[in-house]
Amino acid sequence: MRIRVDEIPESGRVLHLHWNQGELSRFLPPDDPFELSLPRPLNVDLEINKLADHIRIQGMLQGVLQINCHRCLAPCLWTLEEPVDISLFNEAEAPGDEELELEAEELDFEFFDGEVIQIDDLIAEQIFLALPFKVLCSESCKGICPGCGANLNEELCRCNADAKGNPFARLAELKERLPQ
């Protein structure tokens, strides 16, 4: 969705959208290993206000995402309730190519061409920024066995008990072969 800045009234513009899997899929890599998906549409409520020197977008993203657990790789649901507060400035006001240290309040600034706001790009960005570093299906997730690949939450390990042994046993064998 694109919104032209000159079409935003002085009183602002309110958007109520339902963002579905089709919109999200445009921003995912073709072979996404975490298979991020939307089991039902995401509610997007935004208010866009045109201020003297910038555009301010405030609102909320709410919904449920399905993503694979990072330990056991099983699909799990993750609730998204992300507030949005973005200030868009014209690219002409952007700093040059020199390196600058950003202040904390400057991290919510973005730059755009000054004419058109790409709403879908902003929504996707907010979703990806809201994702946790590590998604777990539960705090007690046991993960998968590194030997046989069994999901330890659902089944017992199929590895030979003797084969597990001490992980340093192989080093002991090598040490025995070394000349004294």
C-alpha positions as CSV (number, residue, x, y, z in Angstrom):
1,M,0.0,0.0,0.0
2,R,1.3,3.4,-0.9
3,I,0.1,6.7,0.5
4,R,0.9,10.0,-1.1
5,V,1.9,12.7,1.4
6,D,-0.2,15.4,-0.4
7,E,-3.3,13.2,0.1
8,I,-3.0,13.2,3.9
9,P,-5.5,15.7,5.4
10,E,-4.5,18.2,8.1
11,S,-6.5,16.2,10.6
12,G,-4.4,13.1,9.7
13,R,-5.4,9.7,8.3
14,V,-6.4,6.6,10.1
15,L,-5.7,3.1,8.6
16,H,-7.3,-0.1,9.7
17,L,-5.9,-3.0,7.7
18,H,-5.8,-6.8,7.8
19,W,-2.4,-7.9,6.7
20,N,-2.5,-11.5,5.4
21,Q,0.0,-14.2,4.4
22,G,0.2,-12.8,0.8
23,E,1.6,-9.5,2.0
24,L,4.0,-11.1,4.5
25,S,5.3,-13.6,1.8
26,R,6.6,-10.7,-0.4
27,F,9.1,-9.9,2.3
28,L,10.3,-13.4,3.2
29,P,13.3,-15.1,1.5
30,P,12.2,-17.9,-0.9
31,D,13.7,-20.7,1.3
32,D,12.9,-19.2,4.7
33,P,14.2,-21.8,7.3
34,F,11.8,-20.6,10.0
35,E,8.7,-20.7,7.8
36,L,7.2,-17.6,9.3
37,S,3.5,-17.4,8.5
38,L,0.2,-15.7,9.5
39,P,-2.4,-18.3,10.5
40,R,-5.0,-15.5,10.4
41,P,-4.7,-11.9,9.3
42,L,-2.7,-9.4,11.3
43,N,-4.6,-6.3,12.6
44,V,-2.9,-3.1,11.7
45,D,-4.2,0.1,13.2
46,L,-2.2,3.2,12.2
47,E,-2.7,7.0,12.5
48,I,-0.7,9.1,10.0
49,N,-0.2,12.8,10.9
50,K,1.6,15.4,8.7
51,L,3.6,17.7,10.9
52,A,5.7,20.7,10.0
53,D,8.9,18.9,9.2
54,H,8.0,15.2,9.2
55,I,5.3,12.6,9.0
56,R,4.5,10.7,12.2
57,I,3.0,7.2,12.1
58,Q,1.6,5.8,15.4
59,G,-0.5,2.7,16.1
60,M,-0.4,-1.0,16.9
61,L,0.2,-4.3,15.1
62,Q,-1.7,-7.2,16.7
63,G,-2.0,-10.8,15.7
64,V,-0.5,-14.3,15.9
65,L,2.5,-15.5,13.9
66,Q,3.5,-19.1,13.3
67,I,7.2,-19.7,13.5
68,N,9.4,-22.8,14.0
69,C,10.8,-23.3,17.5
70,H,14.6,-22.7,17.5
71,R,15.3,-25.8,19.7
72,C,13.0,-28.5,18.3
73,L,12.0,-27.0,14.9
74,A,8.3,-27.7,15.5
75,P,5.8,-25.0,14.5
76,C,4.5,-22.8,17.3
77,L,2.4,-19.8,17.7
78,W,3.8,-16.4,18.9
79,T,1.6,-13.5,19.8
80,L,2.5,-10.1,18.3
81,E,1.4,-6.9,20.0
82,E,3.8,-4.3,18.8
83,P,3.3,-0.5,19.2
84,V,4.3,1.6,16.3
85,D,5.8,5.1,16.5
86,I,7.8,6.1,13.5
87,S,8.9,9.6,12.3
88,L,9.5,9.9,8.6
89,F,11.7,12.7,7.3
90,N,12.4,13.8,3.8
91,E,15.6,12.2,2.3
92,A,16.9,15.7,1.6
93,E,17.3,16.2,5.4
94,A,19.2,13.0,5.8
95,P,22.8,13.2,7.0
96,G,25.6,12.7,4.4
97,D,27.7,9.5,4.0
98,E,29.9,10.3,7.0
99,E,29.7,8.0,10.0
100,L,27.7,9.4,12.9
101,E,26.9,7.9,16.3
102,L,23.1,7.8,16.6
103,E,21.4,8.9,19.8
104,A,18.6,6.6,21.2
105,E,15.8,8.9,20.1
106,E,17.2,9.0,16.5
107,L,16.6,5.2,16.1
108,D,12.9,5.9,15.5
109,F,13.7,8.2,12.5
110,E,13.4,7.0,9.0
111,F,13.8,8.8,5.7
112,F,11.7,8.6,2.6
113,D,11.4,10.3,-0.8
114,G,9.0,13.0,0.7
115,E,6.2,12.1,-1.6
116,V,5.1,8.5,-1.1
117,I,5.0,6.4,2.1
118,Q,5.3,2.6,1.5
119,I,3.1,1.3,4.3
120,D,3.7,-2.4,3.6
121,D,7.4,-1.9,3.9
122,L,7.0,-0.2,7.3
123,I,4.6,-3.0,8.5
124,A,7.0,-5.7,7.5
125,E,9.9,-3.9,9.1
126,Q,8.0,-3.6,12.4
127,I,7.1,-7.3,12.4
128,F,10.7,-8.4,11.8
129,L,12.0,-6.0,14.5
130,A,9.5,-7.3,17.0
131,L,10.5,-11.0,16.5
132,P,12.3,-12.4,19.5
133,F,16.0,-13.4,19.2
134,K,15.1,-17.0,20.1
135,V,11.6,-18.5,19.6
136,L,10.8,-21.4,21.9
137,C,7.6,-23.5,21.8
138,S,7.9,-23.7,25.6
139,E,10.5,-22.9,28.2
140,S,10.9,-26.7,28.9
141,C,11.5,-27.5,25.2
142,K,14.1,-30.4,25.1
143,G,15.1,-29.8,21.4
144,I,16.2,-32.4,19.0
145,C,18.8,-35.1,19.5
146,P,22.1,-34.1,17.7
147,G,22.7,-37.8,16.9
148,C,19.4,-39.2,15.5
149,G,17.4,-36.0,15.1
150,A,14.5,-37.2,17.2
151,N,12.2,-34.4,18.7
152,L,12.9,-35.1,22.4
153,N,9.6,-33.5,23.3
154,E,7.6,-36.2,21.4
155,E,9.8,-39.3,21.4
156,L,12.8,-40.9,23.1
157,C,16.2,-40.7,21.5
158,R,16.9,-43.5,19.0
159,C,20.7,-43.3,19.3
160,N,22.6,-46.3,20.8
161,A,23.1,-45.6,24.5
162,D,26.8,-46.8,24.2
163,A,27.4,-44.5,21.3
164,K,26.5,-41.4,23.3
165,G,29.1,-42.0,26.1
166,N,31.6,-39.3,26.9
167,P,32.0,-36.7,24.2
168,F,35.7,-36.7,25.0
169,A,36.1,-40.5,24.6
170,R,37.4,-40.0,21.1
171,L,40.2,-37.7,22.4
172,A,41.2,-40.4,24.9
173,E,41.6,-42.9,22.0
174,L,43.8,-40.4,20.1
175,K,45.9,-39.7,23.2
176,E,46.6,-43.5,23.6
177,R,48.0,-43.6,20.0
178,L,50.4,-40.8,20.6
179,P,54.1,-41.8,21.2
180,Q,55.2,-41.4,24.8
